[in-house]
Amino acid sequence: VPLTADSPSVPGKTIAASDNTATVDLTGLAADTRYFYGIRIDGQLIDTRVDFHDPWPAFQTLADAGTARDDAVNPDGLTNLCFAIGHCMSQEPGPRSGGHYASSPVFDTLLARHGDEPRFMIINGDIIYEERRDGTLDGVRENYRLYFERGRSFARLARRLPLLFTFDDHDVGWDIHGCGEVGLGEGRHLMRDIGLAAYGDYAAWANPQMASRGTIRFGTAAMAAGGDLLIDEQADFTGLDPATVSTIHVGSYTRPDSGWKRPASGDAATPPPNAGVYGLVEVVDSHRLRVRPAFTKGGTAGYSIGTHHYYDWQQGNCHFLALDTRGERSRFNSKNRADSQAFILGEAQERWLLETARTTPADFIFLISPDPWTVYHTAAHVSTKPGADRDDKGDGFPSFLHQRERLLEALEAIGKPVLIFSGDVHHAASIRITANVWEFLCGPLASTGHPLATLGNPPTGGSWESMGRSVDVRWLSGFPNDLPYQRIRNAYYGLVRVNNAAEVGRPQDAGLRLAAFDRPSVTVRWHDAYTGRLVYAETVAASGR
């Protein structure tokens, strides 16, 4: 055990309201340094390893300019960076969610084959698939507990590699189209906030905290017919910052173990008066919020106040922007996918995205998008209906073309490489969208693969029309359509290396230093989840300086 009674410590406590989870902040850590850690309860060090023969839990901090600066060959102190990324990690090897194994091989392969090469990993949505849910918040938490307990390889990875997360449809319980559409009434989009409360307890706590991120609030409010005041005498709204609010849901609920409808019994079984999506107009006082639209009925109802879940951070010459592509969207128009009123990113998120991307000094922009931009997500893997392979079912940007095209044009105009890492579709892909904008799917980590028809039958290489936009498909994992869904067992993970400098010797002293390249590059690698073998790689160079 690399820890002693004299090792530095910080106090912490579990919080009952957050499912007895706990977080602590570690400050004053040195750059590019390995730290071992443990948990002490009542003076006793707890062995938190998954198996006795596992290494002791540890992590390594990122390098910074101070560790690499050399006036002769690296005056800006550029360092190299490697991180892992992937999406869709079902643990149920059955027909319901289409997983491979209860404890997925991918995470053990990553640790065994690559050791300390990646410094962190991004799980890009669909962390969990619906199990053990009972129509309550605790049921969603039990879903997370199951995945950390049963998924021993995932738990082992989490003890040795820092993780960051985005969420997608399975994390909240189902497709939640319209949860950001003010004025929309009753529907499954009202599952959002209970699902995201559990996501916050078990995953989102690890993400960088933005000023736009608040706390999801739940309560019971009185409403008057024709009025626009949401009144909760038990609440204290004085500390509610309107900038942190996405939309307010009246009638929040979460699904049982199967289906998406309200639970058959309990407080959430029946839609309450005024169930739907509302916008915050103003905080009136400690107990009252003014909302829009006005309520149509009088009475009381449960409500939730949603918040923004997108975030960003900069590491060296790389800027990461993680999107929320589920929690602030409108419905899609299946008859007109270019509908100018439909959106997948809300107004605040789109403004943040474009302002940040346009002003960052970074050489590379990484967009972490849980849903795809060019490949479709049809139902062809579970449907024999004619035309199923052409009917994008609204999960990603191909069903929100007006916003997709506006964003792609703006990102291309920045003149820097923009690497979009997307998810949701159980396939691996490298696609060049424009001269500067790329889309990469690094998965599935553990979920059953989707055949080409689910993606809209693109070629495994070559030019393809994605809802009117010509893109260059560089490579797809290419699961053929003659394979039944449950027999597509291929899985992948991505390793992304930012190549800023070469490791070279010193003219006189011993040791190594980093000599900066004139033109940095990023190499995205796809590896087989079972063997770790390299399957494909793509390199994108920085814009000319």
C-alpha positions in Angstrom: 0.0 0.0 0.0 1.6 3.3 -1.1 -0.2 5.3 1.6 0.7 5.8 5.2 -0.8 7.6 8.2 1.4 10.6 7.3 0.0 10.9 3.7 -1.9 14.2 3.1 -5.6 14.0 3.6 -8.8 16.0 3.0 -12.1 15.6 4.9 -15.3 14.7 3.1 -18.7 13.4 3.9 -21.4 11.5 2.0 -24.7 13.4 1.3 -27.9 11.5 1.8 -29.8 13.7 -0.7 -27.3 12.7 -3.4 -27.6 8.9 -2.8 -24.9 9.0 -0.1 -22.3 9.9 -2.7 -19.4 12.3 -1.9 -16.9 14.5 -3.7 -13.8 16.2 -2.4 -11.6 18.8 -4.1 -7.9 18.2 -4.3 -5.8 21.4 -4.6 -2.1 22.2 -4.8 -1.3 19.2 -7.0 1.9 19.2 -9.1 1.7 18.9 -12.9 2.6 15.7 -14.6 2.7 13.7 -11.3 1.3 10.4 -10.3 -0.8 10.4 -7.1 -2.1 7.4 -5.2 -5.3 7.8 -3.2 -7.5 6.0 -0.8 -10.5 6.4 1.5 -10.1 6.3 5.3 -13.2 5.7 7.4 -13.0 6.0 11.2 -9.2 5.9 10.9 -9.1 2.8 8.8 -7.8 2.7 5.2 -10.4 1.0 3.0 -9.2 -1.3 0.2 -11.3 0.0 -2.7 -9.6 -2.1 -5.4 -12.0 -4.2 -7.5 -9.7 -7.3 -7.1 -6.9 -8.0 -4.6 -4.3 -8.2 -7.4 -5.2 -4.9 -8.9 -2.8 -1.9 -8.6 -3.6 0.6 -5.9 -5.9 3.3 -7.2 -4.0 6.2 -8.7 -4.2 9.0 -11.3 -1.6 11.2 -13.1 -2.1 15.0 -13.4 -1.7 16.6 -16.8 1.5 18.3 -17.9 1.6 22.1 -18.2 3.8 24.6 -20.0 6.0 24.9 -17.0 7.1 21.3 -17.2 8.0 21.6 -20.9 9.2 25.1 -21.7 12.6 25.4 -23.3 13.7 28.7 -24.7 15.6 27.2 -27.6 13.2 24.5 -28.9 9.9 25.0 -27.1 9.4 28.6 -25.9 5.6 28.1 -25.6 6.0 25.0 -23.4 3.8 22.8 -25.6 3.2 19.3 -24.4 1.7 16.2 -25.9 -1.6 14.8 -24.8 -3.4 11.5 -25.1 -7.0 10.7 -24.1 -9.4 7.9 -24.6 -13.0 8.3 -25.8 -15.9 6.1 -26.6 -19.7 5.8 -26.4 -22.5 3.3 -25.7 -21.6 0.7 -23.0 -24.5 -1.6 -22.4 -23.9 -4.4 -19.8 -27.0 -6.5 -20.5 -26.3 -9.3 -23.0 -29.9 -9.7 -23.8 -32.4 -8.5 -26.4 -33.6 -5.4 -24.4 -30.5 -3.2 -24.6 -28.1 -5.2 -26.7 -24.9 -5.5 -24.6 -22.1 -7.9 -25.0 -21.0 -8.8 -21.5 -22.0 -7.9 -17.9 -18.4 -6.8 -17.4 -17.2 -5.4 -20.7 -13.7 -6.4 -21.9 -13.1 -3.0 -23.4 -12.0 -1.4 -20.2 -9.6 -4.1 -19.2 -8.2 -4.1 -22.7 -7.6 -0.4 -22.6 -5.7 -0.6 -19.3 -3.7 -3.7 -20.3 -2.7 -2.6 -23.8 -2.1 1.1 -23.2 -1.4 1.5 -19.5 -0.7 5.1 -18.7 -0.8 6.4 -22.3 -4.2 8.2 -21.9 -4.5 10.7 -19.1 -8.3 10.7 -19.0 -11.3 9.2 -20.8 -14.5 10.7 -22.1 -17.6 8.5 -22.0 -19.7 10.1 -24.7 -23.2 9.2 -23.7 -25.2 6.1 -23.0 -23.3 5.2 -19.9 -26.1 3.1 -18.7 -29.1 1.3 -20.3 -32.4 1.0 -18.5 -32.5 -1.7 -15.8 -34.0 -2.0 -12.3 -36.0 1.2 -12.7 -39.2 1.5 -10.8 -40.5 4.9 -11.8 -38.6 6.8 -9.0 -35.3 8.7 -8.7 -34.0 5.9 -6.5 -34.7 3.5 -9.4 -32.5 5.5 -11.7 -29.8 5.6 -9.1 -30.1 1.8 -8.7 -29.4 1.6 -12.5 -26.1 3.5 -11.9 -25.2 1.4 -8.8 -25.8 -1.8 -10.9 -23.4 -0.6 -13.6 -20.6 0.2 -11.2 -21.1 -3.0 -9.2 -21.7 -5.5 -12.0 -19.4 -3.8 -14.4 -16.2 -4.7 -12.7 -13.9 -3.7 -15.6 -15.6 -0.3 -15.7 -15.2 0.1 -12.0 -11.5 -0.9 -12.3 -11.0 1.7 -15.0 -12.6 4.4 -12.9 -10.1 3.8 -10.1 -7.1 4.4 -12.4 -8.2 6.8 -15.1 -10.1 10.1 -14.6 -13.4 10.1 -16.4 -15.6 12.8 -17.9 -19.1 12.3 -19.2 -21.9 13.4 -21.5 -25.4 12.0 -21.4 -27.7 10.6 -24.1 -31.1 9.0 -24.3 -30.6 5.8 -22.3 -29.1 7.8 -19.4 -32.3 9.6 -18.9 -34.6 6.8 -19.9 -35.7 7.3 -23.5 -35.8 9.9 -26.4 -36.8 13.2 -24.8 -37.6 15.2 -27.9 -39.1 18.6 -27.0 -37.8 19.0 -23.4 -36.5 22.4 -24.4 -39.6 23.4 -26.4 -41.5 26.0 -24.3 -45.2 25.5 -24.5 -45.1 21.7 -25.2 -47.5 19.7 -23.0 -47.5 16.3 -21.5 -45.1 13.7 -22.9 -42.0 11.5 -22.3 -39.7 14.6 -22.5 -40.7 15.3 -18.9 -38.4 12.4 -17.9 -35.4 14.6 -18.3 -34.7 16.0 -14.8 -35.1 13.0 -12.6 -32.8 11.1 -15.0 -30.3 13.9 -14.9 -30.4 14.2 -11.1 -29.0 10.6 -10.9 -26.6 11.4 -13.7 -25.3 14.2 -11.6 -24.8 12.0 -8.6 -22.8 9.3 -10.4 -21.2 11.0 -13.5 -21.6 14.7 -14.1 -20.0 15.6 -10.8 -16.7 14.8 -12.5 -17.2 17.3 -15.3 -15.8 20.9 -15.2 -18.4 23.1 -13.5 -19.5 26.1 -15.6 -21.1 29.3 -14.4 -24.2 28.2 -16.5 -24.5 25.0 -14.5 -26.9 25.1 -11.6 -28.6 22.6 -9.4 -31.7 20.7 -10.6 -34.6 21.7 -8.3 -37.7 19.7 -7.5 -40.8 20.8 -5.6 -44.6 21.1 -5.6 -46.2 24.4 -6.7 -49.6 26.0 -6.8 -50.9 27.5 -10.0 -53.9 29.5 -11.0 -55.8 29.2 -14.3 -54.8 32.1 -16.5 -51.9 33.0 -14.2 -48.2 32.9 -14.9 -46.9 32.5 -11.3 -45.5 29.2 -10.1 -45.8 29.4 -6.3 -43.9 27.1 -3.9 -44.1 28.2 -0.3 -41.5 25.6 0.7 -38.9 26.8 -1.8 -36.3 29.6 -1.6 -35.8 31.0 -5.1 -33.6 33.9 -4.0 -30.4 32.1 -5.0 -31.8 30.9 -8.3 -29.7 32.5 -11.2 -31.9 32.7 -14.3 -28.7 32.2 -16.4 -28.5 28.7 -15.1 -32.0 27.6 -16.0 -32.8 25.7 -19.2 -36.6 25.0 -18.9 -39.0 24.3 -16.2 -41.0 21.0 -16.3 -44.4 20.6 -14.6 -45.2 17.0 -14.1 -41.7 15.5 -14.1 -41.6 11.8 -13.9 -39.3 8.9 -14.8 -40.1 5.6 -16.4 -40.4 2.1 -14.9 -38.1 -0.7 -16.0 -39.7 -1.1 -19.4 -41.5 1.3 -21.8 -41.5 5.0 -21.5 -44.9 5.8 -20.1 -45.6 7.0 -16.6 -45.5 4.4 -13.8 -48.7 2.6 -13.2 -49.0 3.8 -9.6 -47.6 6.4 -7.3 -47.6 10.2 -7.4 -46.4 10.5 -11.0 -48.9 8.0 -12.4 -51.3 10.6 -13.7 -50.3 13.7 -15.6 -51.0 16.7 -13.3 -52.8 19.9 -14.4 -50.6 22.1 -16.6 -48.1 19.3 -17.3 -45.5 20.5 -19.8 -42.5 22.7 -20.6 -42.2 26.3 -19.4 -39.7 29.1 -19.7 -38.5 31.2 -16.8 -39.4 34.9 -17.1 -38.2 36.1 -13.8 -37.6 35.3 -10.1 -40.4 37.3 -8.4 -39.4 36.5 -4.8 -38.3 33.6 -2.6 -41.5 31.6 -3.3 -42.7 32.7 -6.7 -41.4 32.4 -10.3 -43.0 34.0 -13.3 -43.1 31.6 -16.2 -44.4 31.4 -19.8 -46.8 30.4 -21.1 -49.6 31.0 -18.6 -51.2 28.1 -16.9 -54.5 26.8 -18.3 -55.8 25.2 -15.1 -55.7 25.8 -11.4 -54.3 23.3 -8.9 -51.0 22.0 -7.6 -48.4 19.9 -9.3 -44.8 18.7 -9.0 -42.2 20.5 -11.0 -38.5 20.6 -11.8 -36.2 23.4 -12.7 -33.7 22.2 -15.3 -30.2 23.5 -15.8 -27.5 23.6 -18.5 -25.2 20.5 -18.8 -22.8 21.7 -21.5 -19.2 22.5 -20.5 -15.8 23.3 -21.8 -12.1 23.4 -20.7 -8.8 24.2 -22.4 -5.7 22.1 -22.1 -2.7 23.5 -23.8 -3.5 24.2 -27.4 -6.7 22.1 -27.3 -10.2 23.4 -26.4 -12.8 20.8 -25.5 -16.5 21.7 -25.8 -18.9 19.1 -24.5 -22.4 19.5 -25.8 -25.9 18.7 -24.4 -27.7 17.3 -27.5 -30.7 16.0 -25.6 -31.7 18.2 -22.7 -32.6 21.5 -24.5 -33.9 20.3 -27.8 -37.3 20.8 -29.6 -39.2 18.2 -31.3 -38.1 17.4 -34.9 -40.3 17.8 -37.9 -40.4 14.4 -39.7 -42.0 16.0 -42.7 -39.5 18.9 -43.0 -36.1 18.2 -41.4 -34.9 21.7 -42.5 -37.7 23.3 -40.3 -36.2 26.6 -39.1 -38.1 26.4 -35.9 -36.6 23.0 -34.8 -33.4 22.9 -32.8 -31.2 20.4 -31.1 -29.2 23.0 -29.2 -31.0 25.7 -27.3 -30.3 29.4 -27.9 -28.0 29.8 -24.9 -26.0 26.7 -25.8 -25.6 27.7 -29.4 -24.4 31.1 -28.4 -21.9 29.7 -26.0 -20.6 27.2 -28.5 -20.0 29.7 -31.3 -18.6 32.4 -29.1 -16.2 30.0 -27.5 -15.1 28.4 -30.7 -14.6 31.7 -32.4 -12.5 33.3 -29.7 -10.4 30.4 -28.4 -6.7 30.8 -29.0 -6.4 27.0 -29.2 -5.0 25.3 -32.4 -7.6 22.4 -32.1 -11.3 22.5 -31.2 -12.8 19.2 -30.0 -16.6 19.0 -29.9 -17.9 16.2 -27.8 -21.4 15.5 -29.1 -23.4 12.6 -27.8 -25.4 12.5 -31.0 -24.2 12.3 -34.7 -23.9 15.1 -37.2 -23.8 13.4 -40.6 -24.6 9.7 -40.2 -28.3 8.9 -39.5 -29.8 6.9 -36.7 -32.6 5.0 -38.3 -34.6 2.1 -36.8 -33.4 -0.3 -39.5 -31.7 -2.6 -37.0 -35.0 -3.4 -35.4 -37.5 -2.7 -38.3 -38.2 -4.5 -41.6 -40.5 -1.6 -42.7 -39.7 -0.5 -46.3 -37.6 2.7 -46.2 -36.6 2.2 -42.6 -33.0 2.8 -43.6 -33.8 6.3 -44.9 -36.0 7.5 -42.1 -33.7 9.2 -39.5 -35.7 9.0 -36.3 -34.6 12.3 -34.9 -31.7 11.5 -32.6 -29.0 13.6 -34.2 -28.4 16.7 -36.3 -29.6 15.1 -39.6 -33.1 15.7 -38.3 -32.3 19.4 -37.5 -30.8 20.5 -40.7 -31.4 24.2 -40.4 -29.3 24.4 -37.2 -26.8 21.8 -38.5 -26.0 23.7 -41.6 -25.8 27.0 -39.7 -23.4 25.5 -37.2 -21.2 23.8 -39.8 -20.8 26.9 -41.9 -19.8 28.9 -38.8 -17.4 26.2 -37.6 -15.8 25.9 -41.0 -15.3 29.7 -41.2 -13.2 29.7 -38.0 -10.4 28.3 -40.1 -9.1 25.8 -37.5 -9.5 22.0 -37.3 -12.8 21.2 -35.6 -13.0 17.5 -34.6 -16.5 16.4 -33.6 -16.5 13.2 -31.6 -20.1 11.9 -31.7 -22.0 8.9 -30.4 -25.4 7.2 -30.0 -25.0 5.1 -33.2 -23.2 1.8 -32.5 -20.6 2.1 -35.2 -17.1 3.4 -35.7 -16.5 6.1 -38.3 -14.2 8.7 -39.7 -15.9 11.3 -41.9 -14.6 14.6 -43.3 -17.4 17.0 -43.4 -15.7 20.1 -44.7 -12.1 21.2 -45.2 -11.7 21.9 -41.5 -14.6 19.9 -39.8 -14.4 16.2 -39.1 -16.8 13.7 -37.4 -15.5 10.7 -35.6 -17.5 7.9 -33.9 -15.4 5.8 -31.5 -17.5 2.9 -30.5 -19.5 1.1 -29.5 -17.6 0.4 -26.4 -19.8 -2.5 -25.3 -23.2 -2.3 -27.0 -24.3 -4.5 -29.9 -23.4 -2.9 -33.2 -25.7 -1.2 -35.7 -25.6 -2.4 -39.3 -25.0 0.0 -42.1 -28.7 0.4 -42.7 -29.1 2.1 -39.3 -26.6 4.8 -40.5 -28.6 5.3 -43.7 -26.5 2.9 -45.8 -23.4 5.1 -46.4 -20.5 3.6 -48.2 -17.6 2.3 -46.1 -15.5 4.8 -48.0 -16.1 7.5 -50.5 -18.5 10.4 -51.1 -22.0 10.3 -49.6 -25.0 12.6 -49.4 -26.0 13.3 -45.8 -29.4 15.0 -46.0 -28.2 17.2 -48.9 -24.6 17.7 -47.7 -21.8 15.9 -49.5 -19.3 14.4 -47.1 -16.2 12.2 -47.5 -16.5 8.9 -45.7 -12.9 8.0 -44.9 -13.7 4.8 -43.0 -16.5 2.9 -41.4 -16.4 -0.2 -39.3 -18.9 -1.5 -41.9 -21.2 -3.9 -40.1 -23.1 -5.6 -43.0 -26.9 -5.6 -43.2 -27.2 -9.4 -43.4 -26.1 -9.8 -39.7 -28.9 -9.9 -37.2 -28.6 -7.1 -34.7 -27.6 -9.4 -31.8 -24.8 -11.0 -33.7 -22.8 -7.8 -34.3 -20.3 -8.2 -31.5 -17.6 -5.9 -32.7 -16.6 -3.1 -30.3 -14.0 -0.3 -30.4 -12.5 2.4 -28.3 -10.7 5.6 -29.5 -7.3 7.0 -28.5 -6.6 10.6 -29.5 -3.0 11.8 -29.4 -2.2 15.5 -29.8 1.3 15.7 -31.3 2.8 19.0 -30.3 6.5 18.1 -29.7 9.2 15.5 -30.1 11.0 14.0 -27.2 14.7 14.7 -27.7 17.9 14.8 -25.8 19.7 17.8 -24.3 22.9 19.3 -25.8 24.9 18.7 -22.6 22.8 17.7 -19.5 21.2 14.3 -19.0 17.5 13.8 -19.5 15.0 14.6 -22.2 13.2 17.7 -23.4 10.3 18.5 -25.8 11.1 20.2 -29.1 7.9 21.8 -30.6 6.8 20.9 -34.1 6.2 23.8 -36.5 2.8 22.3 -37.2 1.1 20.3 -34.5 -1.3 17.5 -35.4 -3.9 15.2 -33.9 -4.0 11.4 -34.6 -7.3 9.6 -33.8 -6.8 5.8 -33.5 -9.5 3.2 -33.4 -8.7 0.0 -31.4 -10.4 -3.4 -31.2 -12.0 -3.6 -27.8 -11.1 -7.3 -27.4 -7.5 -7.4 -28.5 -6.4 -3.8 -28.5 -5.1 -4.0 -32.0 -5.1 -0.9 -34.2 -7.9 -0.9 -36.7 -7.7 2.5 -38.3 -6.1 5.9 -37.7 -6.6 9.4 -39.0 -4.3 12.4 -38.6 -5.5 16.0 -38.8 -2.9 18.8 -38.9 -3.2 22.3 -37.4 -3.9 25.2 -39.7 -0.8 26.9 -41.1 0.7 29.5 -38.7 
